[in-house]
Amino acid sequence: MDKNGPKLIKSVLDQVKRKSVLLYIQQRVIEINKLTISLQAVLPEHLKPWCRVANFRNGILVIEIANANILMSLRYEESNIFLRLREEVLPLLSAIKIRINPSIVSSYHQRTMKHSSYCDLEKQKIKLRYLSKESANILRSVAQQSPDKLKKTLERLASLSREESTYLDGI
């Protein structure tokens, strides 16, 4: 085997006699991952994909969440989560801080898209609604009394009625 070839990072770190910065970072990441697993064990099911541990220092657990909706749900459960974590995992836990990190949403979607089949993705699509003939007629009558730019837009929208075998998504 080539001495200059790729090596496992663990083997490189094991060769270091004293604690290096890289080794400290690796240990810290492992600790935070273990804390995230412990947090997931005490969270209600609907919160699990949207929460993760960001840090634990001086008895304060910092939890990152996806958005304000999750914040409200987590605040409701916070005392139960605090007590369970303190009893089961972190006896030194003195407080929980919560921060919103929107990137959790995109990382969740990347994970689910990666593991979803084509059929699952098709089931998740929003059902399409059709524009009725009556609605199309109303849009055309409003278009007749509108300025040119708005008139073109309303006519284009009216052309998407069900009777013309085209549909709208989400209107």
Phi and psi in degrees as GROMACS dihedral restraints (atoms count N, CA, C in turn):
[ dihedral_restraints ]
;  ai    aj    ak    al  type     phi  dphi    fc
    3     4     5     6     1   -71.2    20    10
    4     5     6     7     1   129.4    20    10
    6     7     8     9     1   -68.3    20    10
    7     8     9    10     1   -26.2    20    10
    9    10    11    12     1   -95.5    20    10
   10    11    12    13     1     4.9    20    10
   12    13    14    15     1   -73.5    20    10
   13    14    15    16     1   178.9    20    10
   15    16    17    18     1   -64.2    20    10
   16    17    18    19     1   145.3    20    10
   18    19    20    21     1  -129.0    20    10
   19    20    21    22     1   153.7    20    10
   21    22    23    24     1   -68.8    20    10
   22    23    24    25     1   139.7    20    10
   24    25    26    27     1   -63.6    20    10
   25    26    27    28     1   -32.5    20    10
   27    28    29    30     1   -62.8    20    10
   28    29    30    31     1   -40.9    20    10
   30    31    32    33     1   -67.4    20    10
   31    32    33    34     1   -35.3    20    10
   33    34    35    36     1   -66.7    20    10
   34    35    36    37     1   -44.1    20    10
   36    37    38    39     1   -68.7    20    10
   37    38    39    40     1   -33.0    20    10
   39    40    41    42     1   -66.1    20    10
   40    41    42    43     1   -26.6    20    10
   42    43    44    45     1   -75.3    20    10
   43    44    45    46     1   -19.6    20    10
   45    46    47    48     1   -77.5    20    10
   46    47    48    49     1   124.5    20    10
   48    49    50    51     1   -74.1    20    10
   49    50    51    52     1   -42.7    20    10
   51    52    53    54     1  -101.6    20    10
   52    53    54    55     1   165.4    20    10
   54    55    56    57     1   -71.7    20    10
   55    56    57    58     1   115.8    20    10
   57    58    59    60     1   -95.7    20    10
   58    59    60    61     1   168.9    20    10
   60    61    62    63     1   -63.0    20    10
   61    62    63    64     1   -42.4    20    10
   63    64    65    66     1   -64.5    20    10
   64    65    66    67     1   -40.3    20    10
   66    67    68    69     1   -64.7    20    10
   67    68    69    70     1   -41.7    20    10
   69    70    71    72     1   -60.8    20    10
   70    71    72    73     1   -43.9    20    10
   72    73    74    75     1   -62.3    20    10
   73    74    75    76     1   -43.2    20    10
   75    76    77    78     1   -61.5    20    10
   76    77    78    79     1   -45.8    20    10
   78    79    80    81     1   -63.5    20    10
   79    80    81    82     1   -39.5    20    10
   81    82    83    84     1   -64.3    20    10
   82    83    84    85     1   -41.7    20    10
   84    85    86    87     1   -63.5    20    10
   85    86    87    88     1   -42.0    20    10
   87    88    89    90     1   -62.3    20    10
   88    89    90    91     1   -43.0    20    10
   90    91    92    93     1   -61.2    20    10
   91    92    93    94     1   -46.1    20    10
   93    94    95    96     1   -66.5    20    10
   94    95    96    97     1   -37.8    20    10
   96    97    98    99     1   -63.5    20    10
   97    98    99   100     1   -40.6    20    10
   99   100   101   102     1   -64.3    20    10
  100   101   102   103     1   -40.1    20    10
  102   103   104   105     1   -65.5    20    10
  103   104   105   106     1   -36.9    20    10
  105   106   107   108     1   -63.8    20    10
  106   107   108   109     1   -41.2    20    10
  108   109   110   111     1   -63.3    20    10
  109   110   111   112     1   -41.5    20    10
  111   112   113   114     1   -65.0    20    10
  112   113   114   115     1   -40.8    20    10
  114   115   116   117     1   -62.4    20    10
  115   116   117   118     1   -44.5    20    10
  117   118   119   120     1   -59.4    20    10
  118   119   120   121     1   -33.1    20    10
  120   121   122   123     1   -68.0    20    10
  121   122   123   124     1   -27.3    20    10
  123   124   125   126     1  -102.0    20    10
  124   125   126   127     1    -8.3    20    10
  126   127   128   129     1   -79.2    20    10
  127   128   129   130     1   148.8    20    10
  129   130   131   132     1   -64.9    20    10
  130   131   132   133     1   154.1    20    10
  132   133   134   135     1   -54.6    20    10
  133   134   135   136     1   -41.5    20    10
  135   136   137   138     1   -69.9    20    10
  136   137   138   139     1   -14.9    20    10
  138   139   140   141     1   -98.4    20    10
  139   140   141   142     1   -18.5    20    10
  141   142   143   144     1   -54.0    20    10
  142   143   144   145     1   -46.5    20    10
  144   145   146   147     1   -70.1    20    10
  145   146   147   148     1   -15.3    20    10
  147   148   149   150     1  -107.2    20    10
  148   149   150   151     1     5.1    20    10
  150   151   152   153     1  -131.0    20    10
  151   152   153   154     1   144.8    20    10
  153   154   155   156     1  -155.3    20    10
  154   155   156   157     1   158.0    20    10
  156   157   158   159     1   -81.2    20    10
  157   158   159   160     1   131.6    20    10
  159   160   161   162     1   -99.4    20    10
  160   161   162   163     1   -34.6    20    10
  162   163   164   165     1  -166.6    20    10
  163   164   165   166     1   157.7    20    10
  165   166   167   168     1  -141.9    20    10
  166   167   168   169     1   114.3    20    10
  168   169   170   171     1  -151.0    20    10
  169   170   171   172     1   137.5    20    10
  171   172   173   174     1    53.8    20    10
  172   173   174   175     1    36.9    20    10
  174   175   176   177     1    80.1    20    10
  175   176   177   178     1     2.9    20    10
  177   178   179   180     1  -108.1    20    10
  178   179   180   181     1   122.4    20    10
  180   181   182   183     1   -94.9    20    10
  181   182   183   184     1   122.1    20    10
  183   184   185   186     1  -101.0    20    10
  184   185   186   187     1   121.4    20    10
  186   187   188   189     1  -111.6    20    10
  187   188   189   190     1   131.3    20    10
  189   190   191   192     1   -97.0    20    10
  190   191   192   193     1   138.0    20    10
  192   193   194   195     1  -129.3    20    10
  193   194   195   196     1   165.8    20    10
  195   196   197   198     1   -77.5    20    10
  196   197   198   199     1   -41.9    20    10
  198   199   200   201     1  -160.3    20    10
  199   200   201   202     1  -178.6    20    10
  201   202   203   204     1   -68.3    20    10
  202   203   204   205     1   -30.0    20    10
  204   205   206   207     1   -62.5    20    10
  205   206   207   208     1   -44.3    20    10
  207   208   209   210     1   -66.2    20    10
  208   209   210   211     1   -36.0    20    10
  210   211   212   213     1   -57.0    20    10
  211   212   213   214     1   -45.5    20    10
  213   214   215   216     1   -62.9    20    10
  214   215   216   217     1   -44.5    20    10
  216   217   218   219     1   -64.6    20    10
  217   218   219   220     1   -41.8    20    10
  219   220   221   222     1   -67.8    20    10
  220   221   222   223     1   -38.6    20    10
  222   223   224   225     1   -60.0    20    10
  223   224   225   226     1   -37.9    20    10
  225   226   227   228     1   -63.5    20    10
  226   227   228   229     1   -36.8    20    10
  228   229   230   231     1   -95.9    20    10
  229   230   231   232     1    -3.6    20    10
  231   232   233   234     1   -56.0    20    10
  232   233   234   235     1   -43.4    20    10
  234   235   236   237     1   -66.2    20    10
  235   236   237   238     1   -40.0    20    10
  237   238   239   240     1   -64.3    20    10
  238   239   240   241     1   -43.4    20    10
  240   241   242   243     1   -63.0    20    10
  241   242   243   244     1   -44.9    20    10
  243   244   245   246     1   -57.7    20    10
  244   245   246   247     1   -49.7    20    10
  246   247   248   249     1   -63.7    20    10
  247   248   249   250     1   -43.8    20    10
  249   250   251   252     1   -65.7    20    10
  250   251   252   253     1   -42.9    20    10
  252   253   254   255     1   -64.1    20    10
  253   254   255   256     1   -40.1    20    10
  255   256   257   258     1   -66.4    20    10
  256   257   258   259     1   -40.2    20    10
  258   259   260   261     1   -72.1    20    10
  259   260   261   262     1   -42.8    20    10
  261   262   263   264     1   -93.6    20    10
  262   263   264   265     1   -32.5    20    10
  264   265   266   267     1  -128.9    20    10
  265   266   267   268     1   -49.1    20    10
  267   268   269   270     1  -120.0    20    10
  268   269   270   271     1    84.6    20    10
  270   271   272   273     1   -64.9    20    10
  271   272   273   274     1   -20.7    20    10
  273   274   275   276     1   -86.7    20    10
  274   275   276   277     1     0.4    20    10
  276   277   278   279     1   -63.5    20    10
  277   278   279   280     1   124.9    20    10
  279   280   281   282     1  -115.7    20    10
  280   281   282   283     1   -22.6    20    10
  282   283   284   285     1  -160.9    20    10
  283   284   285   286     1   160.2    20    10
  285   286   287   288     1  -123.3    20    10
  286   287   288   289     1   128.2    20    10
  288   289   290   291     1  -109.5    20    10
  289   290   291   292     1   143.7    20    10
  291   292   293   294     1  -122.8    20    10
  292   293   294   295     1   131.5    20    10
  294   295   296   297     1  -125.8    20    10
  295   296   297   298     1   142.7    20    10
  297   298   299   300     1   -88.6    20    10
  298   299   300   301     1   129.0    20    10
  300   301   302   303     1  -133.4    20    10
  301   302   303   304     1    98.2    20    10
  303   304   305   306     1   -61.2    20    10
  304   305   306   307     1   -18.3    20    10
  306   307   308   309     1   -66.6    20    10
  307   308   309   310     1   -15.6    20    10
  309   310   311   312     1   -63.1    20    10
  310   311   312   313     1   -36.6    20    10
  312   313   314   315     1   -62.6    20    10
  313   314   315   316     1   -48.0    20    10
  315   316   317   318     1   -66.7    20    10
  316   317   318   319     1   -37.1    20    10
  318   319   320   321     1   -68.7    20    10
  319   320   321   322     1   -34.2    20    10
  321   322   323   324     1   -64.7    20    10
  322   323   324   325     1   -44.7    20    10
  324   325   326   327     1   -64.9    20    10
  325   326   327   328     1   -36.7    20    10
  327   328   329   330     1   -64.2    20    10
  328   329   330   331     1   -41.7    20    10
  330   331   332   333     1   -65.6    20    10
  331   332   333   334     1   -43.8    20    10
  333   334   335   336     1   -71.6    20    10
  334   335   336   337     1   -37.1    20    10
  336   337   338   339     1   -66.4    20    10
  337   338   339   340     1   -35.4    20    10
  339   340   341   342     1   -64.2    20    10
  340   341   342   343     1   -35.4    20    10
  342   343   344   345     1  -103.7    20    10
  343   344   345   346     1     4.1    20    10
  345   346   347   348     1   -93.1    20    10
  346   347   348   349     1   145.2    20    10
  348   349   350   351     1   -87.6    20    10
  349   350   351   352     1   171.3    20    10
  351   352   353   354     1   -61.2    20    10
  352   353   354   355     1   -40.4    20    10
  354   355   356   357     1   -63.0    20    10
  355   356   357   358     1   -40.4    20    10
  357   358   359   360     1   -62.6    20    10
  358   359   360   361     1   -39.4    20    10
  360   361   362   363     1   -66.8    20    10
  361   362   363   364     1   -37.1    20    10
  363   364   365   366     1   -65.4    20    10
  364   365   366   367     1   -37.4    20    10
  366   367   368   369     1   -66.8    20    10
  367   368   369   370     1   -28.9    20    10
  369   370   371   372     1   -79.9    20    10
  370   371   372   373     1   -14.3    20    10
  372   373   374   375     1   -64.2    20    10
  373   374   375   376     1   147.7    20    10
  375   376   377   378     1   -72.1    20    10
  376   377   378   379     1   137.0    20    10
  378   379   380   381     1   -66.2    20    10
  379   380   381   382     1   137.8    20    10
  381   382   383   384     1   -85.4    20    10
  382   383   384   385     1   142.9    20    10
  384   385   386   387     1  -113.7    20    10
  385   386   387   388     1   146.0    20    10
  387   388   389   390     1   -95.9    20    10
  388   389   390   391     1   151.9    20    10
  390   391   392   393     1   -88.1    20    10
  391   392   393   394     1   124.4    20    10
  393   394   395   396     1   -72.8    20    10
  394   395   396   397     1   163.9    20    10
  396   397   398   399     1   -65.2    20    10
  397   398   399   400     1   -37.6    20    10
  399   400   401   402     1   -63.7    20    10
  400   401   402   403     1   -43.4    20    10
  402   403   404   405     1   -63.8    20    10
  403   404   405   406     1   -40.0    20    10
  405   406   407   408     1   -62.5    20    10
  406   407   408   409     1   -40.6    20    10
  408   409   410   411     1   -64.8    20    10
  409   410   411   412     1   -40.7    20    10
  411   412   413   414     1   -63.4    20    10
  412   413   414   415     1   -43.9    20    10
  414   415   416   417     1   -61.3    20    10
  415   416   417   418     1   -39.7    20    10
  417   418   419   420     1   -65.8    20    10
  418   419   420   421     1   -38.7    20    10
  420   421   422   423     1   -69.4    20    10
  421   422   423   424     1   -36.4    20    10
  423   424   425   426     1   -68.1    20    10
  424   425   426   427     1   -36.4    20    10
  426   427   428   429     1   -63.1    20    10
  427   428   429   430     1   -34.1    20    10
  429   430   431   432     1   -63.2    20    10
  430   431   432   433     1   -27.0    20    10
  432   433   434   435     1  -104.2    20    10
  433   434   435   436     1    11.6    20    10
  435   436   437   438     1  -106.7    20    10
  436   437   438   439     1   160.3    20    10
  438   439   440   441     1   -61.0    20    10
  439   440   441   442     1   161.8    20    10
  441   442   443   444     1   -54.6    20    10
  442   443   444   445     1   -47.9    20    10
  444   445   446   447     1   -63.0    20    10
  445   446   447   448     1   -46.0    20    10
  447   448   449   450     1   -68.2    20    10
  448   449   450   451     1   -36.0    20    10
  450   451   452   453     1   -60.0    20    10
  451   452   453   454     1   -45.3    20    10
  453   454   455   456     1   -62.7    20    10
  454   455   456   457     1   -41.2    20    10
  456   457   458   459     1   -66.2    20    10
  457   458   459   460     1   -44.9    20    10
  459   460   461   462     1   -65.3    20    10
  460   461   462   463     1   -38.9    20    10
  462   463   464   465     1   -66.2    20    10
  463   464   465   466     1   -39.4    20    10
  465   466   467   468     1   -64.6    20    10
  466   467   468   469     1   -40.5    20    10
  468   469   470   471     1   -65.4    20    10
  469   470   471   472     1   -42.3    20    10
  471   472   473   474     1   -64.7    20    10
  472   473   474   475     1   -28.3    20    10
  474   475   476   477     1   -70.9    20    10
  475   476   477   478     1    -6.8    20    10
  477   478   479   480     1   -94.3    20    10
  478   479   480   481     1    22.4    20    10
  480   481   482   483     1   -70.7    20    10
  481   482   483   484     1   160.1    20    10
  483   484   485   486     1   -59.0    20    10
  484   485   486   487     1   -39.5    20    10
  486   487   488   489     1   -64.5    20    10
  487   488   489   490     1   -21.3    20    10
  489   490   491   492     1   -94.5    20    10
  490   491   492   493     1    15.5    20    10
  492   493   494   495     1    57.2    20    10
  493   494   495   496     1    30.0    20    10
  495   496   497   498     1  -125.4    20    10
  496   497   498   499     1   159.4    20    10
  498   499   500   501     1  -134.7    20    10
  499   500   501   502     1   164.9    20    10
  501   502   503   504     1  -108.1    20    10
  502   503   504   505     1   144.2    20    10
  504   505   506   507     1  -105.3    20    10
  505   506   507   508     1   119.3    20    10
  507   508   509   510     1    88.2    20    10
  508   509   510   511     1     2.4    20    10
